[in-house]
Amino acid sequence: MLSQLNAQTPSGFAFRIKITQSALERNYGDAIWLLQARQSQFHLTSESDKAGNQLVLAWAYRLAGDAASAKSTAEQARNTLEQLCKDEPDNPDLAGNLALANAVLGKKTQR
């Protein structure tokens, strides 16, 4: 069933499973390709979804050993997430994703 999933898969949950499978198989190139395609081809409905996709893409770059792309992508996600956290300061999901973006960048978060 997972072989039929692609960047256009409507279910975000199923898509994340496909990305997880690729990462567990250490097929980072496939995960990166799928995440890039999802970012450009799939209609992500919110800035939070876009930033989340960028964040997973940054981790995939990091796992693949592409530190420059990981940093650039994590910075884009962090910039979006910082603004979203200002708009929704009580949203724990946004705060958690911002902490992950900072972790990819090697920065400590403030408490």
Buried (B, 14 or more C-beta within 10 A) or exposed (E): EEEEBEBEBEEBEEBBBBBEBBBEEEBBEBBBBBBBEBBEEBEBEEBBBBBBBBBBBBBBBBBBEBEEBBBBBBBBBBEBBBEBBEEEEEBEEBBEBBBBBBBBBEEEEEE
